[in-house]
Amino acid sequence: MVLEPIDSLTITVDAYQIDIEDRIVLSGGLTSALGDANLTAALAAAGASSAQFFLNGTDTETRGIDIVSTYMMAAEENAGKSRPMPARRSPRKHKSITN
């Protein structure tokens, strides 16, 4: 939705919600400092000091609202002097999409 309460002012508001099931995330670091003998042996056998792996066991939800306002102003041509800004309005084109 776009509102134009003043010729030079435009405000847009966008709301969103994104739900992801079984999102892929990276595990925490596995090192020999965890004190697990099997892990320490596996890291040594692979010649590695740490390991990480991917998991797809988490669900996430992201919600938000983006509000953007724009106020158009004419640039000052001379320091300390300003001039009125001409009112400009561009024609808006709307398309209908049907299936």
Salt bridges, closest charged atoms under 4 A:
GLU4 OE2 - ARG92 NH2 2.41
ASP7 OD1 - ARG89 NH2 2.78
GLU61 OE2 - ARG63 NE 3.07
GLU77 OE2 - ARG83 NH2 3.34
